[in-house]
Amino acid sequence: MFNVTTKSIEWGEDTLTLETGKIARQADGSVIATLGETRVMANVTFAKEPKPGQDFFPLTVHYQEKYYAAGKVPGGFFKREARPTEKETLTARLIDRPIRPLFVPGFKHEVLVMCTVLSHDLVNDPDVVAMIAASAALTVSGVPFMGPIAGCRVGYVDGEYILNPEVEDMHNLRNNPEQRLDLVVAGTKDAVMMVESEAYELSEAEMLGAVTFAHEQIQPVIDLIIDLAEDAAKEPFDFTPPNYSALFDAAKAAGEDKMRAAYAITDKQARQNAVSAAKDAIRATLSEEQLADQNLGAALKKLESTVLRSDVVKNGRRIDGRALDQVRPIVCENGLLPRTHGSALFTRGETQALVVTTLGTGDDEQFIDALHGNFKSNFMLHYNFPPYSVGEVGRVSGPGRREIGHGKLAWRALQAVLPASTDFPYTLRLVSEITESNGSSSMASVCGGSLSMMDAGVPLKSAVAGVAMGLILEDDGSYAVLTDILGDEDHLGDMDFKVAGTEEGITSLQMDIKIAGITPEIMEKALAQAKEGRMHILGEMNKSLSGAADFSVHAPRIETMQIPTDKIREVIGSGGKVIREIVEVSGAKVDINDDGIIKIASANGDAIQKAYDMIYSIVAEPEEGKVYKGKVVKIVDFGAFVNFFGKRDGLVHVSQIENRRLNHPSDVLKEGQEVWVKLLGFDDRGKVRLSMKIVDQETGEEVDPEKKDEAAD
């Protein structure tokens, strides 16, 4: 009934297995990849005919994490998986980016790739397994795919690169000083296709070494996929790339000069209008048959690309007249918004980001329900890209894949410089509003985010800047690396290579290419040129910083205190009674974690002190020999009970009330009376023994009883 093909290798610390032929047999390609006990199913289907008039490649990648894979029930009211989580969206992009350039040029049939996590061992992250499964499914499906690719994750500990580190090792790197890198690399047999990383100030050489290490480690996986395809691949789909050379020649003859003149205009809006006018002029010269050709859009785009690329590589001349390694003019402004906790406006050429920082308390932390467990995050960065930022109209909805991906890239870049939560116990939320865009708005978010947090008084380890690099690679091997690319240079170029970091090193690296890979030589040059650009941008940012910023008067103040874990129950009280009383009486917000760390937050310093004192009185232990001020709570025949330390009471024996014989304690004391007492110690049963007679009841100072008697005489 089944025609199953299975291939396995030992990869790193586990066995990697690929299987096809048993499940989802109606899909064009279906592969289940297993690493350890993490198992992902990838299914590929593609349309056998393109949609009429379609001038783009409609590839869709979905990645789904099923909670049953880790033996969990989804949180929330409906108890089923709903809209994609941030992790699912980011992983779908992670798979899409390296496979998209490898489809045969001109192939515009709809393609759907669906990856489903079936089992998660909480050790091997399913995102890399899904990438391998998707590549294998595409390779056996018969779709015109020039793969396969493979991917892996790389860690970096004590100068050693680690292949596929465990999920726990990659979780919350900011609090794991030994682990300095979370890098995912995808590539073909010959070249690297995609890089995504979170790093902690690695040098360019260390980062390049990590990418090289990853490319070496994926070679056995590529061989495994090829081995699987040799036994199980379907017949290749009969597809011949369209030949539109005659149409391109006609368009070039009719409008190359107009297109070249349009791309000589430095202003983005004016240039776009001129390019549009040049296209209209070209169309006016074409026949009805040529106008009806579905490849007209591709021919016009190729003409644009030819004009831009030839000027860059042959003449070293860019659209806006800059040198290849020159950054656009930069303006940095801080403290624009009066009521926010921190704000900054970062403008680089025609790209602009307004970034706002909000400081919150522990109640504001983001709760994340993930396959490998539930956890909280005290740092959020949200990126918004409205249509007006590029002068367009459009429907505004929730964040899409672009917003989530760009926001996460900026989040990774800034992680490395955040203070430890024990030193700065705030929840941080950054919002980047892209108000103008002409290339590299994610890197503008990094720069603006760094400035905004500094404006809010966040003690960052250092400033972070980011720059986007581009590449023009010609068929003859000649190439040019571009610093701080424009939107058109990204759209018509071969690479988008984003590098963010401090003066000390790289904190994030992301690379996407549109060709069949780049060489280590090109990547090394791009990293070196990016460092020069980053240093220039940091210099411009430093000009706007005039020392440490004042902490906003509108931000909450937070104090932390550490209590023994066995005292947590006493502070919370039965049913939360005690902590509710502390909050109500003091007016401060109080948050306690399982480690005994308490965060007390309020805009009012007196409220924080009041809550602190109330908690201290509960958890602290009285010191023997110390004098305390207390209140008489009960009088008995043999003495008086005094509440002297929080809720702690002690007995003042009748012989310790005054330095004379009393008939009854009520002769000198009454309930509610405030008195000074000295803690003498504890009896065999742990009862507190107090004394009044050796303390001056007016001043609270300890006195010698004998001298007191002499004074009385």
Residue, then its C-alpha position, 0 to 999 in steps of 0.5 A: m500500500f505504501n511505497v516508503t523511502t527513508k534515509s538517515i545520517e548521524w548529524g551532530e549529536d542526533t540522527l537526522t531522518l527523512e521519510t517520504g511515501k507514507i503520509a500525504r500522498q496526494a501532495d506533490g511532495s511530502v517529507i517528514a524530517t526527524l532530528g532526535e525526537t523533533r519531527v516536522m512534516a512538510n507538504v508541497t503543492f503547486a499549480k500546473e498552470p499560471k494565473p493569466g496576467q500574473d507577473f509575480f511568483p506566488l510562493t506561500v510558506h506556512y509553518q505551524e506548531k501544533y501544541y500536541a507536539a509537546g503534549k500541551v493544550p493551547g492557552g486561551f478560551f477556545k483551546r485550539e491553535a488560531r492565528p500564527t504566533e510570532k515564532e510561526t511567522l518568523t519561521a515561515r519567513l526563515i524558510d521562504r527567504p532561502i528557497r524563493p530565489l532558487f525557483v527557475p526564473g520565469f516560473k509563476h505558478e502558485v506554490l504552497v509549502m506547509c510545514t507542521v510540527l508533529s513532535h517536539d523533544l524540547v531539545n532540537d528546535p523545529d524551525v531548522v528541521a522544518m527548513i530541511a523538510a521543506s527543501a526535501a519536499l520541494t526536491v522530490s515534488g518535481v517543481p522546477f526548484m534549483g535546490p536543495i538547500a539545508g540549514c542549521r543553527v550555530g552557537y558560540v561558547d568559549g571561542e568554539y562554534i556549536l552545531n545545533p545547540e539545544v533550545e534551552d541554550m538559545h533561550n534568553l541569551r541576554n541572561n546567559p553570558e557564556q552563550r554569545l550567538d544564535l545564528v541560523v544559516a541556510g545554503t546550497k552545496d556551493a553558496v550561502m543563501m540566508v543568514e539570521s542571527e542574534a549576537y553579543e558583540l562578535s567581531e566580523a571575523e568571528m561572525l564570518g567564521a560562524v557562517t563558514f562553519a554552518h555552511e560546512q555542517i549542512q553539506p551532509v544534509i544536502d547530500l542526504i536530500i539528494d540521496l532521497a530524491e534519487d530514489a523517490a523524486k517525481e518526474p520534473f515538471d515540464f516547464t520552459p522559461p519564457n523567452y522575452s528577449a525580443l520584447f526586452d530589446a524593443a523596450k530597451a530601444a524605445g526607452e533606455d535613454k528615458m529610463r537612464a534619465a529617470y534614474a539620474i534623479t536623486d529625489k525618490q518621488a520625482r524619480q518614481n514619477a519619471v520611471s513611470a513616465a518612461k514606462d508609459a512612453i515605452r508602452a506607447t511605442l509597442s504593438e498590441e501584441q507586445l502590450a498583451d504579452q504577459n512578460l511585459g512587466a518582466a521586460l520592463k523590470k529587467l530594463e530598470s535593473t540593467v540601467l541601475r546595475s550597469d551604472v553602479v558596477k561600471n561607473g561606480r555611480r549610484i542613483d543618488g550620486r553617492a560613493l559606493d561606501q557612503v552613508r546618506p546624511i543623518v539627523c538625530e533628535n531626542g526628546l520630541l514627545p513631552r509625555t512619553h518616557g523616551s522618544a527619538l527621531f532618526t532620519r537617514g536620507e529619505t528613511q525616517a523612524l520615530v521611536v518611542t520608549t515606554l517603561g513598565t512594571g512586571d505586570d506589563e511583561q509579555f506572557i509567551d505560550a511556546l511549545h518549549g514552555n511558558f515564559k515572560s519577556n520584559f523587552m518588546l519592540h513593535y514596528n509599524f510600516p504605514p502606507y503613507s511612509v512610501g507615499e501610497v494609499g492602502r488598507v491598514s490592518g494588523p501587523g503582517r509578516r514584514e512588520i513582525g520580521h523587521g521588528k524582530l530584527a531590530w529587537r535582536a540587535l538591541q538585546a545585547v546592550l540591555p541592562a540586566s533585569t536585576d539592575f534595571p527592573y523595568t519592562l521595556r516597550l519600544v514602538s518604531e513608527i516608520t514615517e518615511s521609507n526609502g531603504s533600510s527602515s529596520m536599521a533606522s529602527v535600531c538606531g532610533g530605538s537605541l537613542s530613544m532608550m537612552d532618552a528614557g534613561v535606560p542604562l544601555k551598555s553602549a549605543v547600537a547602530g545598523v546599516a543595510m548593505g547591497l550587492i550588484l553581481e554581474d554575470d562576468g563575476s564583477y561586483a559592487v558592494l553598496t553601503d546604506i542601500l536605497g529602496d530601488e537598490d534593494h529591489l533591483g539588486d542581488m542582496d540585502f545584507k543588514v548588520a547592526g552592532t556597537e563599536e565593540g562588535i556585531t549584535s545582529l546580522q541578517m542576509d537575504i539574496k536573490i541569486a544562487g548564493i554569494t562567496p565568502e570573499i563577497m561576504e567578508k567585503a560586505l562585513a568590512q564595509a558595513k563596519e565602516g558604515r556602522m562606525h560613521i552612523l554611531g559617530e552621528m548618533n553620539k553628536s545628539l547625546s549630551g550625557a545621561a538623560d534625566f529619568s522621565v517624571h512620568a515613568p514609574r519608579i521601581e525598587t527591588m528587594q530580595i527576600p528568603t524564598d521561605k518568606i514569600r508565603e508570609v508576604i503574600g498571605s492567605g489568599g493574597k490577603v497580606i499583599r493586597e493590604i500592602v498595595e492598598v495601604s502604600g499605593a504602590k504596585v508589588d510584584i513577587n517572583d519565585d526567586g524571592i525578588i520583589k519589585i515595588a513600583s510607583a511614581n511616588g517615592d513615599a509609596i515605594q518606601k511605605a511598601y518596602d517598610m511593610i514588607y521588611s517588617i514581615v520578612a526581617e528578623p528582630e536583632e537581639g540587643k536592639v531597641y525597638k518602639g512598640k505598642v502594648v497590645k495585651i496586659v496580663d497578670f505577669g506582664a504585657f505583650v508588646n507588638f514591636f516588630g511588624k506583626r511580631d509580639g513579645l512579652v515584657h515580664v512584670s519585673q522588666i517594666e520598671n526598676r521597682r516592684l509593681n502590683h500589676p502591669s496595669d499600674v503603669l501601662k494600658e493597651g495601645q500605649e507606645v513604649w520603647v523596648k529592648l530585645l533581650g533574647f528568646d527563651d527555650r521555646g522561642k518566645v521573645r523576651l523584652s525589657m522596658k526598664i533599661v530603655d529611657q521611655e522618653t528618648g528611646e536610649e538604652v540606660d544602665p538600671e543601676k545609674k537610673d536608680e542612683a539618679a532617682d535617689 
